[in-house]
């Protein structure tokens, strides 16, 4: 089965952890993740500037490791990222800011979520209002 996963909550939120555990279970179950899409506060999962307290799991790092290990398509909504100061090198240059989003993350539009939903058997969303 093909899954698209959308994450709407920040790296410190319980729903982000649940999304990560679900993504791992999908892979371990032999299924495919067509795309991970990080939207709203979920863009913070891709920010390299986050510092996690020592007594808490570093979910941003764990997301990065999962994406890199399994070569997943991991998209960060560009509009949500800009609003929250999570910029890749190109956007940081454009706005004269510091880049905080690096590969394997890709900044792109909300249309990528629509595309993911169309190409997957299931779209599973975590967090949000």
C-alpha positions as CSV (number, residue, x, y, z in Angstrom):
1,X,0.0,0.0,0.0
2,X,1.2,3.5,-0.8
3,X,0.9,6.2,2.0
4,X,1.3,9.9,1.9
5,X,1.9,11.4,5.3
6,X,1.2,15.0,6.3
7,X,2.6,16.4,9.5
8,X,1.0,19.6,10.8
9,X,2.7,19.8,14.3
10,X,6.1,20.9,15.5
11,X,8.9,18.6,16.5
12,X,8.1,18.8,20.2
13,X,4.4,17.9,19.8
14,X,3.2,14.3,20.5
15,X,1.5,14.1,17.1
16,X,4.8,14.6,15.4
17,X,6.2,11.6,17.3
18,X,3.2,9.6,16.4
19,X,3.7,10.5,12.7
20,X,7.3,9.4,12.9
21,X,6.4,6.1,14.6
22,X,3.7,5.5,11.9
23,X,6.1,6.3,9.1
24,X,8.5,3.7,10.5
25,X,5.8,1.1,10.9
26,X,4.7,1.7,7.2
27,X,8.3,1.0,6.1
28,X,8.8,-1.9,8.4
29,X,5.5,-3.4,7.1
30,X,6.8,-3.4,3.6
31,X,4.6,-0.5,2.4
32,X,5.7,2.6,0.5
33,X,5.7,6.3,1.6
34,X,5.0,8.3,-1.6
35,X,5.7,11.6,0.1
36,X,6.1,13.2,3.5
37,X,4.6,16.7,3.6
38,X,5.3,19.1,6.4
39,X,2.8,21.9,6.8
40,X,1.9,24.6,9.3
41,X,4.0,24.1,12.5
42,X,5.2,20.8,11.0
43,X,7.8,22.7,9.0
44,X,9.8,23.0,12.3
45,X,10.6,19.3,11.9
46,X,12.9,20.3,9.1
47,X,14.6,23.2,10.7
48,X,18.3,22.6,11.5
49,X,18.2,25.4,14.0
50,X,16.1,23.6,16.6
51,X,17.8,22.5,19.8
52,X,16.1,19.7,21.8
53,X,16.6,19.5,25.5
54,X,18.9,16.6,26.5
55,X,16.1,14.7,28.3
56,X,13.7,14.7,25.2
57,X,13.9,12.8,22.0
58,X,15.3,14.9,19.1
59,X,12.4,14.3,16.7
60,X,13.8,16.7,14.0
61,X,17.0,14.6,13.9
62,X,15.0,11.4,13.8
63,X,12.9,12.6,10.9
64,X,16.1,13.6,9.0
65,X,17.6,10.2,9.7
66,X,14.5,8.4,8.5
67,X,14.3,10.5,5.3
68,X,17.9,10.0,4.5
69,X,18.0,6.3,5.3
70,X,15.0,5.4,3.2
71,X,15.5,8.2,0.6
72,X,12.0,9.5,1.1
73,X,10.5,12.4,-0.7
74,X,10.2,15.0,2.1
75,X,8.5,18.3,1.2
76,X,8.2,21.3,3.4
77,X,5.5,23.8,2.5
78,X,7.3,26.9,1.3
79,X,4.6,29.4,2.4
80,X,4.4,27.9,5.9
81,X,8.2,27.7,6.1
82,X,8.7,31.4,5.1
83,X,6.1,32.5,7.7
84,X,8.0,30.6,10.4
85,X,11.6,31.6,9.3
86,X,12.5,28.1,8.1
87,X,14.4,28.9,4.9
88,X,16.6,27.0,2.5
89,X,19.7,28.6,1.0
90,X,17.8,30.1,-2.0
91,X,15.1,31.7,0.1
92,X,17.6,32.8,2.8
93,X,19.6,34.6,0.1
94,X,16.4,36.2,-1.3
95,X,15.3,37.6,2.1
96,X,18.8,38.2,3.5
97,X,18.4,35.7,6.3
98,X,20.1,32.5,7.6
99,X,19.2,29.2,6.0
100,X,17.8,26.7,8.5
101,X,16.4,24.0,6.1
102,X,18.9,21.8,4.2
103,X,18.8,18.6,2.2
104,X,17.2,16.2,2.3
105,X,14.2,18.6,2.8
106,X,12.7,20.3,-0.2
107,X,10.7,23.5,-0.1
108,X,7.8,23.4,-2.4
109,X,4.1,24.4,-2.7
110,X,0.9,23.0,-1.3
111,X,0.2,21.4,-4.7
112,X,2.8,18.8,-3.6
113,X,0.4,17.6,-0.9
114,X,-2.5,17.4,-3.4
115,X,-0.2,15.4,-5.8
116,X,0.8,13.1,-2.9
117,X,-2.8,12.5,-2.0
118,X,-3.6,11.6,-5.7
119,X,-0.7,9.2,-6.0
120,X,-1.2,7.4,-2.7
121,X,-3.7,4.9,-1.5
122,X,-4.1,6.7,1.8
123,X,-3.3,10.2,3.0
124,X,-2.7,10.2,6.8
125,X,-2.5,13.5,8.6
126,X,-1.0,14.2,12.0
127,X,-1.6,17.3,14.1
128,X,-3.2,20.5,13.1
129,X,-6.3,22.3,14.2
